[in-house]
Amino acid sequence: MNKRVLYLAALLLAFSSLPAFGVSKEIVQLQTQVQNLQDQMAQMKQSFDERMGVMKNLIEQSTDNINKMTEAVDTLQKNLSQQNNDNSGKVDQVSGQIQALHDSLDELKARVAKLSKQIDDMNATHQNLPVASPTPPQAQAPPADVLYNNALRDYNAGRYDLATQEFGDYLKFYGDTELAGNAQFYVADIEYRQGNYQQAVTDYDKVLEQYAGGNKTAAAQLKKGFSLLELGQKPEGVRELNSVIQRYPRSIEATQARDRLRKLGAVPAASRKPSPSHTR
């Protein structure tokens, strides 16, 4: 278009040197064409400026929207992180309360067992005469409930070495009683708390294998999974946690397992409907 304008301007100059009476009509036509071209160029420039303005506004609006979305995402991430931290704290708190209730129930069961034993002993006293023994009497172990309660008290007080010895004595003298599985669990749990994760895995397995029907089975499998994770055996630990979720889906241990798996970036297993033997 610029070449055309120059060409018309050159023609205008050329015609300007001719006699006025011969070229007036052509000059007017050229002037009109030049004016039309100038008007077209002005319109094109105006249209271009308007489009550039629109594009600039769109870019600014898009930038503002992106910034707002970024702030919203950051806020959402902070809220989710805070909720996860709050939920984790609530789960730990509830877990501690459940543990305390279980311990109180264990103590109550031990007292009932003691009363039952005393009644049996009284009946045996009335039915049997004392028999003299030719050998000196051997030292007897403390009563089962006394030994267990002392061990549990020392465990809760953080006297782990003494509690380990007392739980060990309980397993030695009363390994076939209802609370034997609990005693084995606490032995393993002390090892876990002291960072002896490999031995803890072994002793948690004893709970699962020797006392499978006890009320510490779910807790033992959960803590076994935690121990394996501490040992760097992630696949094995994840498998144990998923097994807890599948076997005891409504338990506090299943909730803790799901929380730990999410922190690891693993997908918790789908819960299955618990059978009567899996309810607690």
C-alpha positions in Angstrom: 0.0 0.0 0.0 2.9 2.4 0.7 4.3 1.8 -2.9 0.9 2.7 -4.3 0.8 6.0 -2.3 4.3 6.9 -3.6 3.3 6.0 -7.1 0.3 8.3 -6.9 2.3 11.1 -5.3 4.8 10.9 -8.2 2.0 11.1 -10.7 0.6 14.1 -8.9 3.9 15.8 -9.1 4.3 15.0 -12.8 0.9 16.3 -13.6 1.5 19.4 -11.6 4.1 20.5 -14.2 1.5 20.3 -17.0 -0.8 23.1 -18.0 -3.6 23.6 -15.5 -6.3 23.4 -18.1 -5.2 19.9 -19.3 -4.7 18.1 -16.1 -7.2 19.5 -13.6 -9.5 16.6 -13.8 -6.7 14.0 -13.4 -5.3 16.0 -10.4 -8.6 16.0 -8.7 -8.9 12.3 -9.2 -5.4 11.6 -7.8 -6.1 13.9 -4.9 -9.3 12.0 -4.2 -7.5 8.6 -4.4 -4.7 9.8 -2.1 -7.3 11.1 0.4 -9.1 7.8 0.2 -5.9 5.9 0.8 -5.0 8.1 3.8 -8.5 7.6 5.2 -8.1 3.8 4.8 -4.7 3.8 6.5 -6.1 5.9 9.4 -9.0 3.4 9.8 -6.7 0.5 9.7 -4.4 2.1 12.3 -7.5 2.8 14.5 -8.7 -0.8 14.1 -5.3 -2.2 14.9 -5.0 0.0 18.0 -8.5 -1.1 19.1 -7.7 -4.8 18.7 -4.4 -4.4 20.5 -6.2 -2.7 23.3 -8.7 -5.5 23.5 -5.9 -8.1 23.5 -4.1 -6.2 26.2 -7.2 -6.2 28.4 -7.7 -9.9 27.8 -4.1 -10.6 28.8 -4.4 -8.5 31.9 -7.7 -10.2 32.9 -6.2 -13.6 32.3 -3.2 -12.7 34.4 -5.5 -11.5 37.2 -7.5 -14.7 37.0 -4.4 -16.9 37.1 -3.1 -15.0 40.2 -6.5 -15.4 41.9 -6.6 -19.1 41.1 -3.0 -19.6 42.4 -3.9 -17.9 45.6 -7.1 -20.0 45.9 -5.1 -23.2 45.3 -2.4 -22.2 47.9 -5.2 -21.4 50.5 -6.9 -24.8 49.7 -3.6 -26.7 50.2 -2.9 -24.9 53.5 -6.4 -25.7 54.7 -6.1 -29.4 53.6 -2.7 -29.6 55.3 -4.1 -28.1 58.5 -7.1 -30.5 58.4 -4.8 -33.5 58.0 -2.7 -32.3 61.0 -5.8 -31.8 63.1 -7.3 -35.1 62.1 -4.0 -36.9 62.9 -4.0 -35.3 66.3 -7.6 -36.3 66.9 -6.9 -39.9 65.8 -4.0 -40.1 68.2 -6.1 -38.7 71.0 -8.9 -41.2 70.4 -6.4 -44.0 70.1 -5.0 -43.2 73.5 -8.5 -43.1 75.0 -9.4 -46.5 73.4 -6.1 -47.9 74.7 -6.9 -46.7 78.2 -10.3 -48.3 78.1 -8.8 -51.6 76.9 -6.3 -51.5 79.8 -9.1 -50.8 82.3 -11.1 -53.7 80.9 -8.0 -56.0 81.1 -7.6 -55.0 84.8 -11.3 -55.8 85.5 -11.0 -59.2 83.8 -7.9 -59.9 85.9 -9.8 -59.1 89.1 -12.7 -61.4 88.1 -10.2 -64.1 87.3 -8.7 -63.6 90.8 -12.0 -63.9 92.5 -12.8 -67.0 90.5 -9.5 -68.5 91.5 -10.0 -67.7 95.1 -13.4 -69.5 95.0 -11.8 -72.5 93.4 -9.1 -72.5 96.0 -11.6 -72.3 98.8 -13.5 -75.3 97.4 -10.4 -77.3 97.0 -9.4 -76.5 100.7 -12.7 -78.0 101.9 -12.4 -81.0 99.7 -8.7 -82.0 100.2 -6.6 -82.6 103.2 -3.1 -81.0 103.2 -0.4 -83.5 102.3 3.1 -83.1 103.9 5.8 -82.7 101.3 9.2 -84.4 101.9 10.9 -81.6 99.9 11.2 -77.9 100.9 8.5 -75.8 99.3 9.6 -73.9 96.3 9.1 -70.1 95.8 5.8 -69.4 94.2 5.1 -66.8 91.6 2.9 -63.8 92.6 -0.8 -64.2 91.8 -1.6 -63.7 88.1 -3.6 -60.5 88.6 -1.0 -58.9 90.9 1.9 -59.7 88.5 0.0 -58.4 85.4 -1.2 -55.2 87.1 2.2 -54.4 88.4 3.7 -54.9 84.9 1.0 -52.7 83.3 1.5 -50.0 85.9 5.3 -50.0 85.2 4.6 -49.9 81.5 2.3 -46.9 81.7 4.9 -45.2 83.9 7.7 -45.7 81.4 9.6 -48.2 83.5 10.1 -50.4 80.5 12.9 -52.6 81.8 11.0 -53.6 84.9 7.7 -54.0 82.9 9.5 -56.3 80.4 10.7 -58.5 83.2 7.2 -58.6 84.8 5.4 -59.3 81.6 8.0 -62.0 80.9 7.3 -63.6 84.3 3.6 -63.5 83.6 4.1 -65.3 80.3 6.3 -67.8 82.0 3.9 -68.7 84.8 0.5 -67.8 83.2 1.1 -68.2 79.5 -2.2 -70.0 78.9 -4.5 -67.4 80.6 -6.7 -64.8 78.9 -4.3 -61.9 79.5 -1.2 -63.8 78.1 -1.8 -62.3 74.6 -1.9 -58.8 76.2 1.4 -59.4 78.0 3.1 -60.6 74.8 1.8 -57.5 73.0 3.2 -55.2 75.7 6.6 -56.9 75.5 6.7 -56.2 71.7 5.4 -52.7 72.2 8.2 -51.8 74.6 10.7 -53.0 72.0 9.0 -50.8 69.4 9.1 -47.8 71.7 12.8 -48.4 72.4 13.6 -48.6 68.6 14.3 -52.3 68.6 12.0 -52.8 65.5 13.4 -56.1 64.3 12.7 -57.8 67.6 9.4 -56.0 67.9 8.3 -57.6 64.6 9.2 -61.1 66.0 7.2 -60.5 69.2 4.2 -59.0 67.4 4.2 -62.1 65.3 3.9 -64.2 68.5 0.7 -62.3 69.4 -0.7 -62.9 65.9 0.3 -66.6 65.9 -0.1 -67.8 69.5 -2.9 -65.5 70.7 -4.9 -64.9 67.5 -8.2 -64.7 69.3 -7.1 -62.1 71.8 -8.1 -58.4 71.8 -4.7 -57.2 70.9 -4.5 -58.9 67.5 -5.4 -55.8 65.5 -3.1 -53.6 67.5 -0.3 -56.1 67.0 -0.7 -56.3 63.3 -0.8 -52.5 63.0 2.3 -52.0 65.1 4.1 -54.8 63.1 3.3 -52.8 60.0 4.8 -49.6 61.6 7.9 -51.6 62.6 8.4 -52.8 59.1 8.2 -49.3 57.8 10.7 -48.1 60.3 13.0 -50.9 59.1 12.7 -49.6 55.5 10.6 -52.6 54.4 7.8 -50.5 52.8 6.1 -53.1 50.7 5.8 -55.5 53.7 4.7 -52.7 56.0 2.0 -51.5 53.5 0.8 -55.1 53.1 0.3 -55.4 56.9 -1.5 -52.1 57.2 -3.9 -53.0 54.3 -4.5 -56.3 56.0 -5.6 -54.4 59.2 -8.0 -52.4 57.2 -9.5 -55.4 55.5 -9.8 -57.6 58.7 -10.9 -54.9 61.1 -12.4 -52.1 59.0 -14.3 -50.4 61.8 -11.5 -50.4 64.4 -9.4 -47.5 65.5 -6.4 -49.5 64.2 -7.9 -49.4 60.7 -8.3 -45.6 61.0 -4.6 -45.3 62.0 -3.6 -47.6 59.2 -5.4 -45.5 56.6 -3.9 -42.3 57.9 -0.3 -43.8 57.8 -0.9 -45.1 54.2 -2.1 -41.7 53.0 1.0 -40.1 54.5 3.1 -42.6 52.6 1.3 -41.8 49.3 -0.2 -45.3 49.2 -3.9 -46.1 48.4 -5.6 -47.8 51.4 -7.2 -51.1 50.6 -11.0 -51.3 50.2 -12.6 -52.5 53.4 -14.6 -55.7 53.3 -17.5 -56.5 55.5 -16.1 -57.9 58.8 -17.0 -61.4 59.8 -18.2 -62.1 63.3 -14.7 -63.4 64.3 -13.2 -60.0 63.2 -15.3 -57.7 65.3 -14.0 -56.4 68.6 
